[in-house]
Amino acid sequence: MRYTTIIDITEWPNLYKNRAARIVYLHLVLKSGYHDHDRDLAEISIRKLSWDTGLTISATRHALEQLEKYHLLARSGKVWYVRKFVLEQPITSRPMTRRQEQTRASELEISNERREKELKQLDAERRALELRSQGKTQFMVYYEGLLTKAAAGDPEAARLVETHKKTYEAHRAQIEQEQNSDPK
């Protein structure tokens, strides 16, 4: 048994009144991954999702469209990114003294840095997901860039190409294995 977070979609009455959207969102939240490599990602076809939720394929497609419209889902290839939390800005009271204002400013700066870090992490996860759907890893893209530089005559790039060749081959073999073992 594990726990997860979920966004309170009752704040969007049009979405919450849609029974199919509620069921699909809840199902994807519960089925999305929780490990570092698959956090908030659910790899499932529309037909499988329809079967699991007991909805028609048409109702499932409509629910997915509505959830994407409200930015609760994003799709990249066969994988759905499920948004399970909202970055909110807390309402603060006015500071009474100069010291309180300095404290509030430093807390706000820390909060903004934390929020920016979370957004960068989400963006990095999205980019990694897009690369996976193209059959690549971030290392493979880096290595292929080194190959281009080495071909142009860069001696440092040529040295790095030789150093990292086995790692590149291992990444490529892993991607091929994942693609071959994919039942879809």
C-alpha positions in Angstrom: 0.0 0.0 0.0 1.3 3.5 -0.8 0.0 7.0 -0.5 -0.2 9.7 -3.2 -1.3 13.3 -3.6 -4.2 14.5 -5.8 -5.4 17.9 -6.8 -8.9 18.9 -5.5 -10.8 19.2 -8.8 -14.0 20.4 -7.1 -12.6 23.9 -7.7 -13.4 23.4 -11.4 -17.2 22.6 -11.3 -17.4 21.8 -15.0 -14.7 19.3 -14.7 -15.9 17.8 -11.5 -19.4 17.3 -12.8 -18.0 15.2 -15.6 -18.2 11.7 -14.1 -15.8 10.2 -16.7 -13.2 12.9 -16.1 -13.3 12.3 -12.3 -12.9 8.6 -12.8 -10.1 8.9 -15.4 -8.2 11.4 -13.3 -8.4 9.4 -10.1 -7.4 6.2 -12.0 -4.4 7.9 -13.6 -3.3 9.5 -10.3 -3.4 6.1 -8.6 -1.7 4.3 -11.5 1.1 6.8 -12.1 4.6 5.9 -11.0 6.2 7.0 -7.8 9.9 6.1 -8.3 12.5 8.6 -9.4 12.5 7.5 -13.0 8.7 7.3 -13.5 7.3 9.8 -11.0 3.8 11.1 -12.0 4.0 9.1 -15.3 1.4 6.6 -16.4 2.0 4.5 -19.5 -1.4 3.2 -20.6 -3.4 3.1 -23.8 -6.8 4.7 -24.2 -8.4 1.2 -24.7 -6.8 -0.1 -21.6 -7.8 3.0 -19.6 -11.3 2.6 -21.0 -11.4 -1.1 -19.9 -9.9 -0.4 -16.4 -12.4 2.4 -15.7 -15.5 0.8 -17.2 -16.1 3.8 -19.5 -16.6 3.7 -23.3 -13.6 4.6 -25.4 -15.4 7.8 -26.6 -16.1 8.9 -23.0 -12.5 8.1 -22.1 -11.2 10.2 -24.9 -13.5 13.1 -24.0 -12.4 12.9 -20.3 -8.7 13.0 -21.4 -9.3 16.0 -23.6 -11.0 17.8 -20.6 -8.2 16.9 -18.2 -5.6 18.1 -20.8 -7.6 21.4 -21.2 -7.3 22.0 -17.4 -3.6 21.1 -17.5 -4.0 18.1 -15.2 -2.6 15.7 -17.9 0.0 16.0 -20.6 0.8 13.3 -23.2 4.1 12.4 -24.8 3.9 9.4 -27.0 2.4 6.5 -25.1 3.0 8.1 -21.7 0.7 10.4 -19.7 2.2 13.0 -17.3 -0.3 13.3 -14.4 -0.2 16.6 -12.4 -0.9 15.8 -8.8 0.0 19.0 -7.0 -0.3 22.8 -7.5 2.3 25.3 -6.7 0.5 28.0 -4.8 1.5 31.4 -3.6 0.5 31.9 0.0 -1.2 35.1 1.0 0.9 37.0 3.5 0.0 39.8 5.9 1.7 43.2 5.8 4.9 43.4 7.8 4.7 45.6 10.8 8.4 46.4 11.2 11.5 46.7 9.1 12.8 43.5 10.6 9.6 41.7 9.7 9.8 43.0 6.2 13.4 41.8 5.8 12.3 38.4 7.1 9.4 38.3 4.7 11.6 39.3 1.8 14.1 36.5 2.6 11.3 33.9 3.0 9.8 35.0 -0.3 13.2 34.7 -2.0 13.6 31.2 -0.6 10.1 30.3 -1.7 10.7 31.6 -5.2 14.0 29.7 -5.5 12.2 26.5 -4.3 9.4 27.1 -6.8 11.8 27.7 -9.6 13.8 24.6 -8.7 10.5 22.5 -8.8 9.6 24.0 -12.2 13.0 23.2 -13.5 12.7 19.6 -12.2 9.3 19.3 -13.9 10.7 20.6 -17.1 13.6 18.2 -17.0 11.3 15.3 -16.4 9.1 16.4 -19.3 12.2 16.7 -21.6 13.5 13.3 -20.5 10.1 11.8 -21.2 10.1 13.3 -24.7 13.6 11.9 -25.3 12.5 8.4 -24.1 9.5 8.6 -26.5 12.1 9.3 -29.3 14.2 6.3 -28.2 17.0 8.3 -26.6 18.4 9.3 -23.2 20.0 12.6 -22.2 23.4 10.9 -22.2 22.8 9.7 -25.8 22.0 13.2 -27.0 25.2 14.5 -25.2 27.3 11.7 -26.8 25.9 12.3 -30.3 26.9 16.0 -29.9 30.4 14.9 -29.0 30.5 12.7 -32.1 29.6 15.8 -34.2 32.3 17.9 -32.6 34.9 15.1 -33.0 34.0 14.8 -36.7 34.6 18.5 -37.0 38.2 18.0 -35.6 37.8 18.8 -31.9 40.5 16.6 -30.1 38.9 16.9 -26.7 35.6 15.7 -28.1 37.3 12.8 -29.8 38.9 11.8 -26.5 35.5 12.0 -24.7 33.9 9.9 -27.5 36.4 7.1 -26.9 36.0 7.4 -23.1 32.2 7.2 -23.1 31.7 4.8 -26.0 30.8 1.8 -23.8 28.4 3.9 -21.8 26.6 5.0 -25.0 26.4 1.4 -26.2 24.9 0.4 -22.8 22.3 3.2 -23.0 21.4 2.3 -26.6 21.0 -1.4 -25.6 18.8 -0.5 -22.7 16.5 1.6 -24.9 16.3 -1.1 -27.5 15.5 -3.6 -24.8 12.7 -1.4 -23.4 11.3 -0.9 -26.9 11.4 -4.6 -27.7 9.8 -5.6 -24.3 7.0 -3.0 -24.7 3.8 -5.0 -25.2 2.0 -2.1 -26.8 
